[in-house]
């Protein structure tokens, strides 16, 4: 039975997925959502807590990370299981793993071992701190990377102590960067004919995400600090009270600042020397924000959003997640998508945020059950029925 592909964009590539938890599955989800033939390796005899780390199989987290994939079981600690895996590698294009760096070498599935079997293999690795160096054996988690990567020092209100970001940004960024690296290596392979080892870590990804604040230190030795809801450089930009809630307003540049002042009914702010220039507004941000708060509390969020947008002042409401999914533009974009399944289960997930005109991504298949397509996958890789039966009997698959 043919497996439904989420897209035709990457349909010529086969990916062996050894990942678990979040960063690794995030990487492979990108490949699956664009149509790669992704085979999730469900490890037999894994540690008791391993499945819990990824959440219940029918839970929202697991379903979100593993749609558009198939799954087979395999015991990589058994030499016969390792032989099976190597047969898969000989025909695959990509292997992705997020073991601690020493684990894959002990299992004999590291890049150097697998490239001897298939020189064209592209091998993606995600770790906490890198594949070598003084911290390479440490276990890595998102919040640890947020702290060591500088993010928690610039998040939250000034003087409020370090604050983690509300999403697992280091995990997600590492997964996305690894997927980008794999796609880059596949493109390069079309020229050289050879695969390569793609490496990233939560720490590297988090540091890269600091972007202009990291550049300010490297170029100017300026250490960014916590700014709360204020933008670090564009003032006034931040959260302001309304009569029924809050609103985000972004007054970047002098012209927008003038439009803003006129829209809130306070043109005198423009000529005030304390606010007349960007450096002055930055220096006096607390006083300016207090004045703006008094003005914005006179009307509702909905009214201000309408008036500011009409005046060309960037702004927006601050939604809870349920409110966000009910927004007219979000509904129009269709990013919340139903995942088809024969069991008539309610599976509704966030789709890809990128649209391709000829080969779009779709929710083509629900996440697989544990080892659901083992026989199907092995048959596609050339295992006959007797071989599969023997592997079943030996509890290798």
RONUNU-549176 format. One record per residue (C-alpha): x, z, y. Coordinates in Angstrom, 3 decimals, padded with zeros to 6 digits, always signed. Layout:
REM RONUNU-549176
u X&w Z&v Y
...
END
This chain:
REM RONUNU-549176
u +000.000&w +000.000&v +000.000
u +001.630&w -001.053&v +003.296
u +002.394&w +001.674&v +005.772
u +000.749&w +001.188&v +009.177
u +003.350&w +000.728&v +011.903
u +002.931&w +002.287&v +015.346
u +004.520&w -000.793&v +016.945
u +006.458&w -003.908&v +016.015
u +009.253&w -003.110&v +018.482
u +011.492&w -001.243&v +015.980
u +009.812&w -002.336&v +012.741
u +013.021&w -003.859&v +011.330
u +014.806&w -000.493&v +011.252
u +014.655&w +002.185&v +008.540
u +015.344&w +005.786&v +009.541
u +016.085&w +008.738&v +007.254
u +014.910&w +011.917&v +008.956
u +016.698&w +015.130&v +007.938
u +015.619&w +017.057&v +011.035
u +013.454&w +020.116&v +011.538
u +012.190&w +022.458&v +014.264
u +012.046&w +020.523&v +017.596
u +015.057&w +018.702&v +019.053
u +015.687&w +016.561&v +015.984
u +012.032&w +015.720&v +015.281
u +011.613&w +014.830&v +018.971
u +014.386&w +012.257&v +018.578
u +012.911&w +010.735&v +015.425
u +009.383&w +010.735&v +016.868
u +010.622&w +008.271&v +019.499
u +011.769&w +005.908&v +016.772
u +008.597&w +006.362&v +014.711
u +006.300&w +005.817&v +017.676
u +007.955&w +002.462&v +018.297
u +007.440&w +001.323&v +014.727
u +010.605&w +002.229&v +012.825
u +010.160&w +002.880&v +009.107
u +010.779&w +006.630&v +009.313
u +011.126&w +008.577&v +006.076
u +011.052&w +012.332&v +006.557
u +013.099&w +014.074&v +003.856
u +011.215&w +017.220&v +002.847
u +013.918&w +019.418&v +001.334
u +013.170&w +021.117&v -001.966
u +014.487&w +024.654&v -002.507
u +014.976&w +025.144&v +001.235
u +015.246&w +028.622&v +002.725
u +012.038&w +030.602&v +002.661
u +011.653&w +030.635&v +006.428
u +012.445&w +026.970&v +007.019
u +008.885&w +025.681&v +006.894
u +007.744&w +028.443&v +009.273
u +010.374&w +027.373&v +011.798
u +008.532&w +024.091&v +012.161
u +005.136&w +025.749&v +012.171
u +002.266&w +025.200&v +009.699
u +002.121&w +021.614&v +008.478
u -001.410&w +021.124&v +009.786
u -000.671&w +023.039&v +012.978
u -000.632&w +021.277&v +016.337
u +003.148&w +021.550&v +016.758
u +004.024&w +019.943&v +013.427
u +001.346&w +017.280&v +013.824
u +002.668&w +016.396&v +017.273
u +006.271&w +016.019&v +016.126
u +005.774&w +014.136&v +012.873
u +003.082&w +011.512&v +013.419
u +003.808&w +007.901&v +012.406
u +006.203&w +009.005&v +009.646
u +006.164&w +009.062&v +005.857
u +007.631&w +011.855&v +003.737
u +009.384&w +012.275&v +000.422
u +010.851&w +015.317&v -001.285
u +014.496&w +015.559&v -002.266
u +016.823&w +018.353&v -003.364
u +020.093&w +017.597&v -001.606
u +021.791&w +020.584&v -003.236
u +021.496&w +018.899&v -006.629
u +024.185&w +016.234&v -007.289
u +021.478&w +013.917&v -008.581
u +019.547&w +014.404&v -005.355
u +022.666&w +013.576&v -003.382
u +023.031&w +010.376&v -005.408
u +019.440&w +009.462&v -004.570
u +020.063&w +010.062&v -000.899
u +023.160&w +007.886&v -000.941
u +021.141&w +005.048&v -002.488
u +018.696&w +005.396&v +000.378
u +021.540&w +005.400&v +002.897
u +022.932&w +002.155&v +001.468
u +019.794&w +000.333&v +002.638
u +018.919&w +002.372&v +005.732
u +019.849&w +001.767&v +009.351
u +019.765&w +005.285&v +010.798
u +020.225&w +008.882&v +009.630
u +019.273&w +011.719&v +011.987
u +020.150&w +015.374&v +011.385
u +020.303&w +018.619&v +013.344
u +022.096&w +020.895&v +010.893
u +024.824&w +023.192&v +012.134
u +028.006&w +021.075&v +012.187
u +029.526&w +022.647&v +009.061
u +026.400&w +022.309&v +006.894
u +026.363&w +018.528&v +006.507
u +030.015&w +018.467&v +005.443
u +029.290&w +021.032&v +002.722
u +026.389&w +018.901&v +001.506
u +028.503&w +015.750&v +001.577
u +026.164&w +013.928&v +003.950
u +028.366&w +013.882&v +007.073
u +028.997&w +010.658&v +008.955
u +032.427&w +009.938&v +007.456
u +031.017&w +010.253&v +003.925
u +027.981&w +008.069&v +004.588
u +029.822&w +005.328&v +006.455
u +031.842&w +004.750&v +003.288
u +028.561&w +003.806&v +001.625
u +027.106&w +001.845&v +004.537
u +029.454&w +000.914&v +007.417
u +026.419&w -000.227&v +009.442
u +024.760&w +003.187&v +009.410
u +024.005&w +004.747&v +012.789
u +024.226&w +008.518&v +012.381
u +022.518&w +010.746&v +014.952
u +023.483&w +014.413&v +015.263
u +021.969&w +017.115&v +017.473
u +023.514&w +020.576&v +017.601
u +023.359&w +023.601&v +019.828
u +026.808&w +023.297&v +021.399
u +028.542&w +020.218&v +020.013
u +030.197&w +019.106&v +016.784
u +033.493&w +020.838&v +017.567
u +034.967&w +023.300&v +020.044
u +034.921&w +027.115&v +020.244
u +031.127&w +027.449&v +019.961
u +030.345&w +024.650&v +017.503
u +029.341&w +026.971&v +014.644
u +026.956&w +029.033&v +016.760
u +023.224&w +028.551&v +016.155
u +021.603&w +026.996&v +019.196
u +018.123&w +027.542&v +020.612
u +016.396&w +026.114&v +023.653
u +016.355&w +029.279&v +025.749
u +020.026&w +029.955&v +025.011
u +020.845&w +026.461&v +026.280
u +018.651&w +026.942&v +029.358
u +020.657&w +030.040&v +030.211
u +024.118&w +028.708&v +029.453
u +023.285&w +025.336&v +031.009
u +022.563&w +026.877&v +034.404
u +018.841&w +026.136&v +034.495
u +017.600&w +029.730&v +034.408
u +019.786&w +030.618&v +037.397
u +017.907&w +028.159&v +039.641
u +014.404&w +028.708&v +038.220
u +011.977&w +031.295&v +039.583
u +011.552&w +033.139&v +042.864
u +014.633&w +034.177&v +044.853
u +015.814&w +037.593&v +043.725
u +013.424&w +037.622&v +040.796
u +016.099&w +037.389&v +038.114
u +016.681&w +034.476&v +035.722
u +013.574&w +032.626&v +034.532
u +013.160&w +030.172&v +031.662
u +011.298&w +026.933&v +032.220
u +007.848&w +026.836&v +030.634
u +008.671&w +023.948&v +028.290
u +011.540&w +023.679&v +025.758
u +013.369&w +021.336&v +028.085
u +016.778&w +021.538&v +026.381
u +015.275&w +020.713&v +022.976
u +013.212&w +017.855&v +024.353
u +016.002&w +016.388&v +026.453
u +018.492&w +016.530&v +023.576
u +016.009&w +014.743&v +021.333
u +015.302&w +012.034&v +023.877
u +018.988&w +011.505&v +024.671
u +019.829&w +011.265&v +020.980
u +017.122&w +008.631&v +020.508
u +018.525&w +006.704&v +023.479
u +022.010&w +006.917&v +021.985
u +020.763&w +005.666&v +018.616
u +019.032&w +002.691&v +020.226
u +022.199&w +001.933&v +022.197
u +024.263&w +002.052&v +018.991
u +021.803&w -000.267&v +017.238
u +022.108&w -002.744&v +020.097
u +025.912&w -002.561&v +019.943
u +025.790&w -003.036&v +016.155
u +024.269&w -006.467&v +016.692
u +027.593&w -007.462&v +018.287
u +030.141&w -005.528&v +016.210
u +028.312&w -005.313&v +012.883
u +029.311&w -001.658&v +012.591
u +027.418&w +001.595&v +013.012
u +028.714&w +004.711&v +014.721
u +028.177&w +008.436&v +015.142
u +025.826&w +009.420&v +017.966
u +026.226&w +013.049&v +019.061
u +024.503&w +015.270&v +021.575
u +023.751&w +018.959&v +021.946
u +021.234&w +021.195&v +023.633
u +023.947&w +022.408&v +026.000
u +025.050&w +018.906&v +027.041
u +021.468&w +017.749&v +027.511
u +020.609&w +020.770&v +029.627
u +023.644&w +020.338&v +031.868
u +022.808&w +016.657&v +032.368
u +019.274&w +017.643&v +033.388
u +020.662&w +019.708&v +036.292
u +021.283&w +016.318&v +037.921
u +021.721&w +016.613&v +041.708
u +022.251&w +020.375&v +041.605
u +025.147&w +019.895&v +039.204
u +026.481&w +017.117&v +041.431
u +026.289&w +019.397&v +044.476
u +028.657&w +021.829&v +042.753
u +031.025&w +019.184&v +041.383
u +031.249&w +017.285&v +044.663
u +030.707&w +019.952&v +047.309
u +031.235&w +023.307&v +045.515
u +027.681&w +024.282&v +046.515
u +026.098&w +026.669&v +043.991
u +022.333&w +026.101&v +043.871
u +020.200&w +029.240&v +043.888
u +016.637&w +030.114&v +042.988
u +014.175&w +028.551&v +045.402
u +010.859&w +029.413&v +043.756
u +008.267&w +026.765&v +044.587
u +010.283&w +025.478&v +047.536
u +012.163&w +022.247&v +047.146
u +015.909&w +022.893&v +047.468
u +016.407&w +020.332&v +050.252
u +013.096&w +018.849&v +051.489
u +011.235&w +021.346&v +053.702
u +008.328&w +021.977&v +053.725
u +007.764&w +021.028&v +050.101
u +006.119&w +023.517&v +047.782
u +002.976&w +025.418&v +046.856
u +000.501&w +026.450&v +049.543
u -002.731&w +028.452&v +049.409
u -006.090&w +026.794&v +049.962
u -009.538&w +028.326&v +050.315
u -010.119&w +028.066&v +046.572
u -006.673&w +027.906&v +044.981
u -003.338&w +026.204&v +045.568
u -001.913&w +022.783&v +046.362
u +001.457&w +021.079&v +046.114
u +002.595&w +019.339&v +049.296
u +005.765&w +017.257&v +049.629
u +006.779&w +016.363&v +053.175
u +009.935&w +014.358&v +052.537
u +011.330&w +012.729&v +055.680
u +010.537&w +012.988&v +059.374
u +007.612&w +010.575&v +059.466
u +005.780&w +012.317&v +056.633
u +006.437&w +015.662&v +058.339
u +004.742&w +014.320&v +061.466
u +001.780&w +012.971&v +059.487
u +001.455&w +016.341&v +057.802
u +001.467&w +018.282&v +061.087
u -001.245&w +016.061&v +062.552
u -003.376&w +016.276&v +059.379
u -003.358&w +020.078&v +059.317
u -004.293&w +020.101&v +062.999
u -001.001&w +021.513&v +064.271
u +000.868&w +018.717&v +066.093
u +002.654&w +021.360&v +068.152
u +004.800&w +022.114&v +065.096
u +006.551&w +018.780&v +065.576
u +007.977&w +019.720&v +068.974
u +008.832&w +023.306&v +068.015
u +012.655&w +023.466&v +068.038
u +012.599&w +025.724&v +064.981
u +010.979&w +022.898&v +062.987
u +011.923&w +019.729&v +064.857
u +014.697&w +018.613&v +062.483
u +015.228&w +018.789&v +058.729
u +018.102&w +021.303&v +059.030
u +015.969&w +023.464&v +061.341
u +013.041&w +023.395&v +058.946
u +015.346&w +024.331&v +056.100
u +016.839&w +027.236&v +058.067
u +013.407&w +028.525&v +059.065
u +011.562&w +027.668&v +055.880
u +009.993&w +031.105&v +055.352
u +008.455&w +031.218&v +058.824
u +007.274&w +027.617&v +058.562
u +005.726&w +028.161&v +055.134
u +003.865&w +031.208&v +056.449
u +002.398&w +029.148&v +059.296
u +001.370&w +026.371&v +056.923
u -000.267&w +028.847&v +054.533
u -002.552&w +030.054&v +057.357
u -003.635&w +026.483&v +058.034
u -004.143&w +025.301&v +054.450
u -006.349&w +028.290&v +053.600
u -009.029&w +026.864&v +055.901
u -010.082&w +024.161&v +053.429
u -010.440&w +023.637&v +049.686
u -007.838&w +022.006&v +047.482
u -010.072&w +018.994&v +046.881
u -010.586&w +018.474&v +050.629
u -006.874&w +018.727&v +051.408
u -005.958&w +016.340&v +048.595
u -008.368&w +013.785&v +050.005
u -007.211&w +014.208&v +053.619
u -003.479&w +014.321&v +052.905
u -003.628&w +011.232&v +050.691
u -005.593&w +009.392&v +053.367
u -002.838&w +010.272&v +055.836
u -000.018&w +009.240&v +053.482
u +001.226&w +012.752&v +052.787
u +002.233&w +013.293&v +049.116
u +000.233&w +016.132&v +047.570
u -001.653&w +017.139&v +044.476
u -003.691&w +019.883&v +042.852
u -002.076&w +022.372&v +040.484
u -003.889&w +022.060&v +037.178
u -004.133&w +024.198&v +034.105
u -003.549&w +022.082&v +031.004
u -007.270&w +021.661&v +030.278
u -007.914&w +020.576&v +033.869
u -005.035&w +018.119&v +033.683
u -006.513&w +016.301&v +030.689
u -009.837&w +015.988&v +032.543
u -008.261&w +014.341&v +035.595
u -009.555&w +010.817&v +036.236
u -006.096&w +009.229&v +036.388
u -004.899&w +010.998&v +033.246
u -007.989&w +009.795&v +031.397
u -007.429&w +006.281&v +032.725
u -003.830&w +006.258&v +031.475
u -005.071&w +007.097&v +027.973
u -002.098&w +009.267&v +027.114
u -004.225&w +011.612&v +024.967
u -004.838&w +009.612&v +021.803
u -006.702&w +010.055&v +018.529
u -004.666&w +009.838&v +015.325
u -006.604&w +007.996&v +012.585
u -006.878&w +009.715&v +009.224
u -009.031&w +009.330&v +006.121
u -009.769&w +013.061&v +006.019
u -011.717&w +012.900&v +009.298
u -009.535&w +015.663&v +010.736
u -009.429&w +016.231&v +014.472
u -005.943&w +015.076&v +015.430
u -005.533&w +014.269&v +019.113
u -002.034&w +014.118&v +020.523
u -000.008&w +012.965&v +023.518
u +001.130&w +009.379&v +023.117
u +004.216&w +007.666&v +024.480
u +004.538&w +007.719&v +028.287
u +005.974&w +004.184&v +028.301
u +003.930&w +000.994&v +027.923
u +005.285&w -002.277&v +026.533
u +003.154&w -005.335&v +027.223
u +003.669&w -007.134&v +023.883
u +004.622&w -004.383&v +021.438
u +002.900&w -001.194&v +022.611
u +003.145&w +002.098&v +020.771
u +000.115&w +003.569&v +019.039
u -000.994&w +006.452&v +016.862
u -000.973&w +004.551&v +013.603
u -000.679&w +007.307&v +010.999
u -001.197&w +011.041&v +010.740
u +001.800&w +013.215&v +009.848
u +002.514&w +013.146&v +006.111
u +001.760&w +015.886&v +003.646
u +004.731&w +017.507&v +001.902
u +006.495&w +014.712&v +000.022
u +003.363&w +012.589&v +000.193
u +004.982&w +009.156&v -000.210
u +007.848&w +010.060&v -002.573
u +007.024&w +007.500&v -005.269
u +006.173&w +004.797&v -002.752
u +009.431&w +005.227&v -000.850
u +011.612&w +005.373&v -003.965
u +009.991&w +002.197&v -005.298
u +010.728&w +000.412&v -002.030
u +014.388&w +001.397&v -002.374
u +014.623&w -000.036&v -005.891
u +013.952&w +002.997&v -008.121
u +011.934&w +002.049&v -011.196
u +009.120&w +004.126&v -012.687
u +011.355&w +005.647&v -015.401
u +013.937&w +006.765&v -012.841
u +011.275&w +008.356&v -010.680
u +009.784&w +010.157&v -013.699
u +013.202&w +011.522&v -014.671
u +013.836&w +012.730&v -011.132
u +010.432&w +014.438&v -011.119
u +011.140&w +016.121&v -014.446
u +014.514&w +017.357&v -013.233
u +012.894&w +018.631&v -010.024
u +015.202&w +016.505&v -007.918
u +012.179&w +015.079&v -006.111
END
